[in-house]
Amino acid sequence: MIKKFIFLDFDGVLHPVDCSLDLFFNKAKNFFKLIENHELNIVITSSWQFDEKYNLIKSKFPQEIRKKIIGETQVKFYGASCRLKEIEYFLAQNHLLGVDWIAIDDQKDKFPHNFKKLILCSPDTGISDQELDKIKFWILQGK
């Protein structure tokens, strides 16, 4: 069983927030390249899951990455640390409480202050080399 999970947001991560449609997923290529040859699972935490159909969301990813997507958090929480609550609920419901995981997101208010499992991206730019280096370090831990 794969023990590493990435909880992935889209807006502000795979593309800048409020970008035009032609820029959607413009930051995804380097992220996909980084993770494609590593054993890990992806769970979608993006609010897109509440507006789009799951298979349509998955179709936006290359085939090698699509295989890694095992689901979406599906339950929406509100208030302080709401994204963390969504992740914890997903982990509990799927009996995954002992796995190693990170969240890649652009909204720090959805997590506790200085939360160690959060790789925070700038909503204005999306994922950068700095965040990719942090993800790579996490992936290689324990190997």
DSSP file (Angstrom, degrees, kcal/mol; ACC not computed):
  #  RESIDUE AA STRUCTURE BP1 BP2  ACC     N-H-->O    O-->H-N    N-H-->O    O-->H-N    TCO  KAPPA ALPHA  PHI   PSI    X-CA   Y-CA   Z-CA
    1    1 A M              0   0    0      0, 0.0     2,-0.3     0, 0.0     0, 0.0   0.000 360.0 360.0 360.0 134.5    0.0    0.0    0.0
    2    2 A I        -     0   0    0      1,-0.1    38,-0.1    38,-0.0    97,-0.0  -0.559 360.0-168.7 -72.1 129.0    1.3    3.5   -0.9
    3    3 A K        +     0   0    0     -2,-0.3    97,-2.6    36,-0.2     2,-0.5   0.430  58.2  83.9-102.8  -0.8    1.8    5.4    2.3
    4    4 A K  E     -a  100   0A   0     35,-0.2    37,-2.6    95,-0.2     2,-0.4  -0.902  54.3-177.4-110.1 131.9    2.4    8.9    0.8
    5    5 A F  E     -ab 101  41A   0     95,-2.3    97,-2.1    -2,-0.5     2,-0.5  -0.983  15.3-157.6-130.1 136.6   -0.6   11.2    0.0
    6    6 A I  E     -ab 102  42A   0     35,-2.9    37,-2.9    -2,-0.4     2,-0.7  -0.967   8.5-154.3-110.9 124.0   -0.7   14.6   -1.6
    7    7 A F  E     -ab 103  43A   0     95,-2.8    97,-2.7    -2,-0.5     2,-0.5  -0.891  26.5-158.3 -97.1 111.6   -3.9   16.6   -0.9
    8    8 A L  E     -ab 104  44A   0     35,-2.6    37,-2.9    -2,-0.7    38,-1.2  -0.822  20.1-168.6-112.1 123.8   -4.0   18.9   -3.9
    9    9 A D        -     0   0    0     95,-2.1     5,-0.2    -2,-0.5     3,-0.1  -0.624   7.8-159.7 -91.7 160.8   -5.7   22.3   -4.4
   10   10 A F    >>> +     0   0    0     -2,-0.2     3,-2.4     3,-0.2     4,-2.2   0.815  66.3  71.2-106.6 -63.4   -5.9   23.7   -8.0
   11   11 A D  B 345S+e   15   0B   0      1,-0.3    95,-0.3     2,-0.2     6,-0.2  -0.394 115.8  11.2 -64.4 126.4   -6.6   27.5   -7.9
   12   12 A G  T 345S+     0   0    0      3,-2.7   114,-0.4   111,-0.2    -1,-0.3   0.391 132.4  55.5  85.4  -3.3   -3.5   29.3   -6.7
   13   13 A V  T <45S+     0   0    0     -3,-2.4   114,-3.2     2,-0.4    -2,-0.2   0.643 115.3  24.5-120.4 -65.5   -1.4   26.0   -7.0
   14   14 A L  T  <5S+     0   0    0     -4,-2.2    13,-2.7     1,-0.2    14,-0.6   0.586 141.2   1.7 -83.1  -9.7   -1.7   24.6  -10.6
   15   15 A H  B   <S-e   11   0B   0     -5,-1.0    -3,-2.7    10,-0.2    -2,-0.4  -0.943  93.9 -82.1-163.6 158.3   -2.5   28.1  -11.9
   16   16 A P    >   -     0   0    0      0, 0.0     3,-1.2     0, 0.0   108,-0.2  -0.298  53.8 -97.9 -63.6 151.2   -2.8   31.6  -10.4
   17   17 A V  T 3  S+     0   0    0    106,-3.1    -6,-0.0     1,-0.2   109,-0.0  -0.421 107.2  13.9 -64.7 143.8   -6.1   32.5   -8.8
   18   18 A D  T 3  S+     0   0    0      1,-0.2    -1,-0.2    -2,-0.1     2,-0.1   0.735  91.5 150.1  61.7  25.7   -8.4   34.5  -11.1
   19   19 A C    <   -     0   0    0     -3,-1.2    -1,-0.2     1,-0.1     2,-0.1  -0.407  53.1 -92.7 -81.4 165.7   -6.4   33.7  -14.2
   20   20 A S    >   -     0   0    0      1,-0.1     3,-2.1    -2,-0.1     4,-0.4  -0.359  38.8-105.0 -73.9 159.5   -8.0   33.4  -17.7
   21   21 A L  G >  S+     0   0    0      1,-0.3     3,-1.4     2,-0.2    -1,-0.1   0.825 118.6  62.5 -55.8 -35.0   -9.1   30.0  -18.9
   22   22 A D  G 3  S+     0   0    0      1,-0.3    -1,-0.3     3,-0.0    -2,-0.0   0.645 102.7  51.8 -69.6 -12.0   -6.2   29.7  -21.3
   23   23 A L  G X  S+     0   0    0     -3,-2.1     3,-2.1    -7,-0.1    -1,-0.3   0.436  77.0 128.5-101.1  -1.5   -3.8   29.8  -18.2
   24   24 A F  T <  S+     0   0    0     -3,-1.4    -9,-0.1    -4,-0.4   -13,-0.0  -0.323  84.1   4.5 -55.6 134.0   -5.6   27.0  -16.3
   25   25 A F  T >  S+     0   0    0      1,-0.1     3,-1.3   -15,-0.1     4,-0.4   0.661  86.0 137.6  64.9  20.4   -3.1   24.4  -15.2
   26   26 A N  T <  S+     0   0    0     -3,-2.1   -11,-0.2     1,-0.3    -2,-0.1   0.666  73.9  46.3 -71.3 -13.6   -0.2   26.4  -16.6
   27   27 A K  T 3> S+     0   0    0    -13,-2.7     4,-0.7    -4,-0.2    -1,-0.3   0.343  92.0  85.9-102.7   3.7    1.9   25.6  -13.5
   28   28 A A  H <>  +     0   0    0     -3,-1.3     4,-3.1   -14,-0.6     5,-0.3   0.793  68.0  75.0 -78.5 -29.4    1.1   21.9  -13.5
   29   29 A K  H  > S+     0   0    0     -4,-0.4     4,-2.5     1,-0.2    -1,-0.2   0.905  99.4  42.4 -55.7 -50.4    3.8   20.6  -15.9
   30   30 A N  H  > S+     0   0    0      2,-0.2     4,-2.0     1,-0.2    -1,-0.2   0.864 115.2  51.1 -67.5 -34.8    6.7   20.8  -13.5
   31   31 A F  H  X S+     0   0    0     -4,-0.7     4,-1.9     2,-0.2    -2,-0.2   0.943 111.8  46.7 -64.1 -47.3    4.6   19.4  -10.6
   32   32 A F  H  X S+     0   0    0     -4,-3.1     4,-1.9     1,-0.2    -2,-0.2   0.909 111.3  51.9 -60.8 -42.9    3.5   16.5  -12.8
   33   33 A K  H  < S+     0   0    0     -4,-2.5     4,-0.4    -5,-0.3    -1,-0.2   0.889 108.9  51.6 -61.4 -40.0    7.1   15.9  -13.9
   34   34 A L  H  < S+     0   0    0     -4,-2.0     3,-0.3     1,-0.2    -1,-0.2   0.897 119.8  32.0 -63.6 -42.3    8.3   15.8  -10.3
   35   35 A I  H >< S+     0   0    0     -4,-1.9     3,-2.0     1,-0.2    -1,-0.2   0.606  90.7  93.8 -95.6 -11.8    5.8   13.3   -9.1
   36   36 A E  T 3< S+     0   0    0     -4,-1.9    -1,-0.2     1,-0.3    -2,-0.1   0.794  91.6  40.1 -58.4 -32.7    5.3   11.0  -12.1
   37   37 A N  T 3  S+     0   0    0     -4,-0.4     2,-0.4    -3,-0.3    -1,-0.3   0.181 100.2  90.0-103.5  18.2    7.9    8.4  -11.2
   38   38 A H  S <  S-     0   0    0     -3,-2.0     2,-1.0     2,-0.1   101,-0.0  -0.885  79.6-116.9-115.8 146.5    7.2    8.3   -7.5
   39   39 A E        +     0   0    0     -2,-0.4     2,-0.3   100,-0.1   -35,-0.2  -0.712  64.3 119.3 -83.1 106.6    4.7    6.0   -5.7
   40   40 A L        -     0   0    0     -2,-1.0     2,-0.3    -5,-0.1   -35,-0.2  -0.975  53.1-123.6-159.0 162.4    2.2    8.3   -4.1
   41   41 A N  E     -b    5   0A   0    -37,-2.6   -35,-2.9    -2,-0.3     2,-0.4  -0.846  15.9-146.4-112.6 150.1   -1.5    9.0   -4.1
   42   42 A I  E     -bc   6  69A   0     26,-2.9    28,-2.4    -2,-0.3    29,-0.9  -0.957   9.5-170.5-116.3 134.0   -3.3   12.3   -4.9
   43   43 A V  E     -bc   7  71A   0    -37,-2.9   -35,-2.6    -2,-0.4     2,-0.4  -0.994  25.0-126.9-121.1 128.5   -6.5   13.4   -3.3
   44   44 A I  E     +bc   8  72A   0     27,-2.6    29,-2.3    -2,-0.5    30,-0.3  -0.603  33.1 167.6 -79.0 126.5   -8.2   16.4   -4.7
   45   45 A T        +     0   0    0    -37,-2.9   -36,-0.2    -2,-0.4    -1,-0.2   0.393  37.1 123.2-112.6  -2.7   -9.1   19.1   -2.1
   46   46 A S  S >  S-     0   0    0    -38,-1.2     3,-1.7     1,-0.1     4,-0.2  -0.220  72.6-123.0 -61.1 147.0   -9.9   21.8   -4.6
   47   47 A S  G >  S+     0   0    0      1,-0.3     3,-1.7     2,-0.2     4,-0.4   0.644 103.4  84.7 -64.5 -13.0  -13.3   23.5   -4.5
   48   48 A W  G >> S+     0   0    0      1,-0.3     4,-3.1     2,-0.2     3,-2.0   0.833  74.9  70.7 -56.0 -31.4  -13.6   22.3   -8.1
   49   49 A Q  G <4 S+     0   0    0     -3,-1.7    -1,-0.3     1,-0.3    -2,-0.2   0.751  95.6  51.8 -60.9 -22.5  -14.8   19.0   -6.7
   50   50 A F  G <4 S+     0   0    0     -3,-1.7    -1,-0.3    -4,-0.2    -2,-0.2   0.549 120.7  32.3 -90.2  -7.6  -18.0   20.6   -5.6
   51   51 A D  T <4 S+     0   0    0     -3,-2.0     2,-0.3    -4,-0.4    -2,-0.2   0.626 114.8  54.2-117.3 -24.7  -18.7   22.1   -9.1
   52   52 A E  S  < S-     0   0    0     -4,-3.1     2,-0.2    -5,-0.1    -1,-0.1  -0.761  85.2-103.4-115.1 156.8  -17.2   19.6  -11.5
   53   53 A K     >  -     0   0    0     -2,-0.3     4,-2.1     1,-0.1     3,-0.4  -0.587  32.7-121.5 -77.1 142.5  -17.7   15.9  -12.1
   54   54 A Y  H  > S+     0   0    0     -2,-0.2     4,-2.5     1,-0.2     5,-0.2   0.882 110.7  48.8 -53.1 -48.6  -14.9   13.8  -10.7
   55   55 A N  H  > S+     0   0    0      1,-0.2     4,-1.8     2,-0.2    -1,-0.2   0.837 109.2  53.7 -65.9 -32.0  -14.0   12.1  -14.1
   56   56 A L  H  4 S+     0   0    0     -3,-0.4     4,-0.5     2,-0.2    -1,-0.2   0.910 109.6  48.2 -66.8 -41.5  -14.0   15.5  -15.8
   57   57 A I  H >< S+     0   0    0     -4,-2.1     3,-1.6     1,-0.2    -2,-0.2   0.949 111.6  49.4 -61.9 -48.9  -11.5   16.8  -13.2
   58   58 A K  H >< S+     0   0    0     -4,-2.5     3,-2.0     1,-0.3    -1,-0.2   0.838 100.5  65.5 -60.0 -33.3   -9.3   13.7  -13.6
   59   59 A S  T 3< S+     0   0    0     -4,-1.8    -1,-0.3     1,-0.3    -2,-0.2   0.677  88.8  67.9 -66.2 -15.7   -9.4   14.1  -17.4
   60   60 A K  T <  S+     0   0    0     -3,-1.6    -1,-0.3    -4,-0.5    -2,-0.2   0.561  91.9  77.2 -78.1  -8.0   -7.4   17.4  -17.0
   61   61 A F  S <  S-     0   0    0     -3,-2.0     5,-0.0    -4,-0.2     0, 0.0  -0.738  92.0-101.1-103.6 149.6   -4.4   15.4  -15.8
   62   62 A P    >>  -     0   0    0      0, 0.0     4,-2.9     0, 0.0     3,-0.7  -0.302  41.3-106.1 -61.4 155.2   -1.9   13.4  -17.9
   63   63 A Q  H 3> S+     0   0    0      1,-0.3     4,-1.6     2,-0.2    -2,-0.1   0.870 118.6  53.3 -53.7 -44.9   -2.5    9.6  -17.8
   64   64 A E  H 34 S+     0   0    0      1,-0.2     4,-0.3     2,-0.2    -1,-0.3   0.844 115.4  40.8 -63.1 -33.4    0.5    8.8  -15.6
   65   65 A I  H X> S+     0   0    0     -3,-0.7     3,-1.6     2,-0.2     4,-0.7   0.862 107.0  62.5 -80.5 -38.5   -0.7   11.4  -13.0
   66   66 A R  H >< S+     0   0    0     -4,-2.9     3,-1.0     1,-0.3    -2,-0.2   0.840  96.2  60.6 -55.6 -35.3   -4.4   10.4  -13.4
   67   67 A K  T 3< S+     0   0    0     -4,-1.6    -1,-0.3     1,-0.2    -2,-0.2   0.771 101.0  55.0 -63.2 -26.1   -3.5    6.9  -12.1
   68   68 A K  T <4 S+     0   0    0     -3,-1.6   -26,-2.9    -4,-0.3     2,-0.7   0.648  83.2  97.2 -83.6 -16.1   -2.3    8.5   -8.9
   69   69 A I  E <<  +c   42   0A   0     -3,-1.0   -26,-0.2    -4,-0.7     3,-0.1  -0.642  43.0 170.0 -80.0 115.1   -5.6   10.3   -8.2
   70   70 A I  E     -     0   0A   0    -28,-2.4     2,-0.3    -2,-0.7   -27,-0.2   0.524  55.0 -55.8-104.8  -7.2   -7.6    8.1   -5.8
   71   71 A G  E     -c   43   0A   0    -29,-0.9   -27,-2.6   -17,-0.0     2,-0.3  -0.996  49.0 -89.8 164.3-167.3  -10.4   10.5   -4.9
   72   72 A E  E     -c   44   0A   0     -2,-0.3   -27,-0.2   -29,-0.3   -65,-0.0  -0.948  36.0-111.7-139.0 157.1  -11.5   13.8   -3.5
   73   73 A T        -     0   0    0    -29,-2.3     2,-1.1    -2,-0.3   -28,-0.1   0.844  42.3-174.4 -65.0 -32.2  -12.2   14.9    0.0
   74   74 A Q        +     0   0    0    -30,-0.3     2,-0.5     1,-0.0    -1,-0.2   0.076  51.1  88.7  69.6 -24.3  -16.0   15.3   -0.9
   75   75 A V        -     0   0    0     -2,-1.1     2,-0.5    11,-0.2    15,-0.1  -0.921  67.6-145.3-111.4 127.5  -17.1   16.8    2.4
   76   76 A K        -     0   0    0     -2,-0.5     2,-0.3     9,-0.0     7,-0.1  -0.784  15.2-172.6 -96.6 128.1  -17.0   20.5    2.8
   77   77 A F        -     0   0    0     -2,-0.5     2,-0.3     5,-0.2     5,-0.1  -0.775   9.1-148.7-109.9 160.0  -16.2   22.0    6.2
   78   78 A Y        +     0   0    0     -2,-0.3     2,-0.1     2,-0.1     7,-0.0  -0.871  48.6  27.2-127.0 159.6  -16.4   25.7    7.1
   79   79 A G  S >  S+     0   0    0     -2,-0.3     3,-1.4     2,-0.0    -2,-0.1  -0.414  99.3   3.9  92.4-165.8  -14.5   28.0    9.5
   80   80 A A  T 3  S+     0   0    0      1,-0.3    30,-0.2    -2,-0.1    -2,-0.1  -0.250 132.7   0.4 -59.4 137.6  -11.0   27.9   10.9
   81   81 A S  T 3> S+     0   0    0     28,-1.3     4,-2.0    30,-0.3    -1,-0.3   0.791  82.4 153.9  55.4  33.4   -8.8   25.1    9.6
   82   82 A C  H <>  +     0   0    0     -3,-1.4     4,-1.9    27,-0.3    -5,-0.2   0.857  67.3  51.5 -63.8 -36.8  -11.6   23.9    7.3
   83   83 A R  H  > S+     0   0    0     27,-0.6     4,-2.3     1,-0.2    -1,-0.2   0.900 108.9  51.6 -68.8 -38.2   -9.3   22.3    4.7
   84   84 A L  H  > S+     0   0    0     26,-1.8     4,-3.0     1,-0.2     5,-0.2   0.913 108.6  51.5 -61.8 -41.5   -7.4   20.4    7.4
   85   85 A K  H  X S+     0   0    0     -4,-2.0     4,-2.2    25,-0.2    -1,-0.2   0.887 108.8  51.3 -62.2 -39.0  -10.8   19.1    8.8
   86   86 A E  H  X S+     0   0    0     -4,-1.9     4,-2.2     2,-0.2    -1,-0.2   0.917 112.6  45.9 -62.9 -43.2  -11.7   17.9    5.3
   87   87 A I  H  X S+     0   0    0     -4,-2.3     4,-2.8     2,-0.2    -2,-0.2   0.938 112.5  49.2 -65.7 -47.5   -8.4   16.1    5.0
   88   88 A E  H  X S+     0   0    0     -4,-3.0     4,-2.4     1,-0.2    -1,-0.2   0.879 110.9  50.9 -61.5 -37.7   -8.7   14.5    8.5
   89   89 A Y  H  X S+     0   0    0     -4,-2.2     4,-2.8    -5,-0.2    -1,-0.2   0.931 110.6  49.0 -64.5 -45.3  -12.2   13.4    7.7
   90   90 A F  H  X S+     0   0    0     -4,-2.2     4,-1.7     1,-0.2    -2,-0.2   0.937 112.3  48.5 -58.4 -48.0  -11.1   11.8    4.4
   91   91 A L  H  <>S+     0   0    0     -4,-2.8     5,-3.2     1,-0.2     6,-0.3   0.912 114.0  45.9 -60.6 -43.8   -8.2   10.0    6.2
   92   92 A A  H ><5S+     0   0    0     -4,-2.4     3,-1.4     1,-0.2    -2,-0.2   0.925 111.9  50.5 -66.0 -44.9  -10.5    8.7    9.0
   93   93 A Q  H 3<5S+     0   0    0     -4,-2.8    -1,-0.2     1,-0.3    -2,-0.2   0.792 115.6  43.1 -64.5 -27.7  -13.2    7.5    6.6
   94   94 A N  T 3<5S-     0   0    0     -4,-1.7    -1,-0.3    -5,-0.2    -2,-0.2   0.206 112.0-116.5-104.8  14.6  -10.7    5.6    4.5
   95   95 A H  T < 5S+     0   0    0     -3,-1.4    -3,-0.2     1,-0.1     3,-0.1   0.904  77.1 126.8  53.6  48.0   -8.7    4.2    7.4
   96   96 A L    > < +     0   0    0     -5,-3.2     3,-1.8    -6,-0.1    -4,-0.2  -0.005  15.2 127.3-122.0  26.2   -5.6    6.1    6.5
   97   97 A L  T 3  S+     0   0    0     -6,-0.3    -1,-0.1     1,-0.3    -5,-0.1   0.718  72.5  53.1 -63.2 -21.1   -4.7    7.8    9.7
   98   98 A G  T 3  S+     0   0    0     -3,-0.1    -1,-0.3    -7,-0.1    -2,-0.1   0.397  84.3 111.5 -94.8   4.1   -1.1    6.5    9.8
   99   99 A V  S <  S-     0   0    0     -3,-1.8     2,-0.5     1,-0.1   -95,-0.2  -0.340  71.3-114.0 -79.7 159.6   -0.1    7.6    6.3
  100  100 A D  E     +a    4   0A   0    -97,-2.6   -95,-2.3    -2,-0.1     2,-0.3  -0.787  48.9 166.1 -88.3 129.4    2.5   10.3    5.5
  101  101 A W  E     -a    5   0A   0     -2,-0.5     2,-0.3   -97,-0.2   -95,-0.2  -0.979  26.0-166.6-147.1 157.9    0.8   13.3    3.8
  102  102 A I  E     -a    6   0A   0    -97,-2.1   -95,-2.8    -2,-0.3     2,-0.4  -0.953  16.7-138.4-135.2 158.2    1.2   16.9    2.7
  103  103 A A  E     -ad   7 118A   0     14,-3.0    16,-3.3    -2,-0.3     2,-0.6  -0.963   7.8-158.0-114.7 136.0   -1.3   19.5    1.5
  104  104 A I  E     +ad   8 119A   0    -97,-2.7   -95,-2.1    -2,-0.4     2,-0.3  -0.961  37.5 137.5-114.3 114.5   -0.4   21.8   -1.4
  105  105 A D  E     - d   0 120A   0     14,-1.7    16,-2.7    -2,-0.6   -93,-0.1  -0.925  53.8-140.2-151.5 166.0   -2.6   24.9   -1.1
  106  106 A D  S    S+     0   0    0    -95,-0.3     2,-0.7    -2,-0.3    14,-0.1   0.340  83.6  80.0-113.7   3.1   -2.6   28.6   -1.4
  107  107 A Q    >   +     0   0    0      1,-0.1     3,-1.6    15,-0.1    -1,-0.1  -0.837  49.8 179.8-118.0  95.6   -4.9   29.5    1.5
  108  108 A K  G >  S+     0   0    0     -2,-0.7     3,-1.6     1,-0.3    -1,-0.1   0.741  77.4  69.9 -67.8 -22.0   -3.1   29.3    4.8
  109  109 A D  G 3  S+     0   0    0      1,-0.3   -28,-1.3   -29,-0.1   -27,-0.3   0.616  86.8  67.1 -71.6  -9.8   -6.2   30.2    6.7
  110  110 A K  G <  S+     0   0    0     -3,-1.6   -26,-1.8   -29,-0.2   -27,-0.6   0.388 105.9  47.1 -87.5   4.5   -7.6   26.8    5.9
  111  111 A F  S <  S-     0   0    0     -3,-1.6   -30,-0.3   -28,-0.2   -29,-0.1  -0.917 100.5 -85.5-136.7 160.7   -4.9   25.3    8.1
  112  112 A P    >   -     0   0    0      0, 0.0     3,-1.4     0, 0.0    -2,-0.1  -0.280  63.4 -78.8 -63.0 156.9   -3.6   26.0   11.6
  113  113 A H  T 3  S+     0   0    0      1,-0.3    -4,-0.0    -4,-0.1    -5,-0.0  -0.333 115.4   2.5 -58.3 133.0   -0.9   28.7   11.9
  114  114 A N  T 3  S-     0   0    0      1,-0.2     2,-0.3    -3,-0.1    -1,-0.3   0.828  85.5-175.6  56.9  36.7    2.6   27.3   10.9
  115  115 A F    X   -     0   0    0     -3,-1.4     3,-1.3     1,-0.1    -1,-0.2  -0.506  18.4-149.2 -68.1 122.5    1.1   23.9   10.0
  116  116 A K  T 3  S+     0   0    0     -2,-0.3    -1,-0.1     1,-0.3    -2,-0.0   0.703  90.5  57.2 -71.0 -23.2    4.1   21.7    9.1
  117  117 A K  T 3  S+     0   0    0    -15,-0.1   -14,-3.0     2,-0.0     2,-0.5   0.442  88.0  96.5 -89.7   1.7    2.2   19.5    6.5
  118  118 A L  E <   -d  103   0A   0     -3,-1.3     2,-0.7   -16,-0.2   -14,-0.2  -0.805  54.6-164.2 -96.4 126.3    1.2   22.5    4.4
  119  119 A I  E     -d  104   0A   0    -16,-3.3   -14,-1.7    -2,-0.5     2,-0.5  -0.935  24.5-151.0-103.5 107.8    3.2   23.5    1.3
  120  120 A L  E     -d  105   0A   0     -2,-0.7     2,-0.3   -16,-0.2   -14,-0.2  -0.680  12.2-166.3 -90.9 125.7    1.9   27.0    0.8
  121  121 A C        -     0   0    0    -16,-2.7     6,-0.2    -2,-0.5  -108,-0.1  -0.712  29.6-104.8-103.2 157.5    1.9   28.5   -2.7
  122  122 A S  B >>  -F  126   0C   0      4,-0.6     4,-3.3    -2,-0.3     3,-1.0  -0.714  20.5-145.0 -80.1 127.2    1.3   32.1   -3.7
  123  123 A P  T 34 S+     0   0    0      0, 0.0  -106,-3.1     0, 0.0  -111,-0.2   0.755  98.4  58.8 -64.2 -21.6   -2.2   32.6   -5.1
  124  124 A D  T 34 S+     0   0    0   -108,-0.2  -112,-0.1     1,-0.1    -2,-0.0   0.743 124.6  14.7 -78.6 -23.4   -0.8   35.2   -7.5
  125  125 A T  T <4 S-     0   0    0     -3,-1.0     2,-0.1  -113,-0.2    -1,-0.1   0.661  92.4-140.4-122.3 -27.1    1.7   32.8   -9.2
  126  126 A G  B  <  -F  122   0C   0     -4,-3.3    -4,-0.6  -114,-0.4  -113,-0.2  -0.445  62.0  -3.4  84.4-169.6    0.8   29.2   -8.3
  127  127 A I  S    S-     0   0    0   -114,-3.2     2,-0.2    -6,-0.2   -97,-0.1  -0.249  71.4-171.1 -61.4 137.7    3.4   26.6   -7.5
  128  128 A S     >  -     0   0    0    -98,-0.0     4,-2.3     1,-0.0     3,-0.2  -0.658  41.6 -91.3-121.6 177.3    7.0   27.7   -7.8
  129  129 A D  H  > S+     0   0    0      1,-0.2     4,-2.4    -2,-0.2     5,-0.2   0.850 123.4  59.7 -58.6 -35.1   10.4   26.0   -7.8
  130  130 A Q  H  > S+     0   0    0      2,-0.2     4,-1.5     1,-0.2    -1,-0.2   0.928 108.9  41.8 -61.6 -45.7   10.6   26.7   -4.1
  131  131 A E  H  > S+     0   0    0      2,-0.2     4,-2.3     1,-0.2    -1,-0.2   0.879 111.7  55.9 -69.2 -37.3    7.5   24.7   -3.4
  132  132 A L  H  X S+     0   0    0     -4,-2.3     4,-2.6     1,-0.2    -2,-0.2   0.888 105.6  52.4 -61.6 -38.1    8.6   22.0   -5.8
  133  133 A D  H  X S+     0   0    0     -4,-2.4     4,-2.3     2,-0.2    -1,-0.2   0.893 108.9  49.9 -63.4 -39.5   11.9   21.6   -3.9
  134  134 A K  H  X S+     0   0    0     -4,-1.5     4,-2.2     2,-0.2    -2,-0.2   0.898 111.4  48.7 -65.9 -40.1    9.9   21.1   -0.7
  135  135 A I  H  X S+     0   0    0     -4,-2.3     4,-2.8     2,-0.2    -2,-0.2   0.928 110.8  50.4 -64.8 -44.8    7.7   18.5   -2.3
  136  136 A K  H  X S+     0   0    0     -4,-2.6     4,-2.2     1,-0.2    -2,-0.2   0.919 109.6  50.9 -59.7 -44.4   10.8   16.7   -3.7
  137  137 A F  H  X S+     0   0    0     -4,-2.3     4,-0.9     1,-0.2    -1,-0.2   0.918 112.0  47.5 -58.8 -45.3   12.4   16.7   -0.2
  138  138 A W  H >< S+     0   0    0     -4,-2.2     3,-0.7     1,-0.2    -2,-0.2   0.918 110.8  51.5 -62.9 -44.0    9.2   15.2    1.3
  139  139 A I  H 3< S+     0   0    0     -4,-2.8    -1,-0.2     1,-0.2    -2,-0.2   0.902 111.4  47.4 -59.4 -41.9    8.9   12.6   -1.4
  140  140 A L  H >< S+     0   0    0     -4,-2.2     3,-1.7    -5,-0.2    -1,-0.2   0.581  84.8 111.4 -82.1 -10.0   12.5   11.4   -0.9
  141  141 A Q  T << S+     0   0    0     -4,-0.9    -3,-0.0    -3,-0.7    -4,-0.0  -0.433  85.6  14.4 -62.8 133.8   12.2   11.3    2.9
  142  142 A G  T 3         0   0    0     -2,-0.1    -1,-0.3     1,-0.1    -2,-0.1   0.528 360.0 360.0  82.2   4.8   12.4    7.7    4.1
  143  143 A K    <         0   0    0     -3,-1.7    -2,-0.1     0, 0.0    -1,-0.1   0.459 360.0 360.0 -93.2 360.0   13.7    6.3    0.8
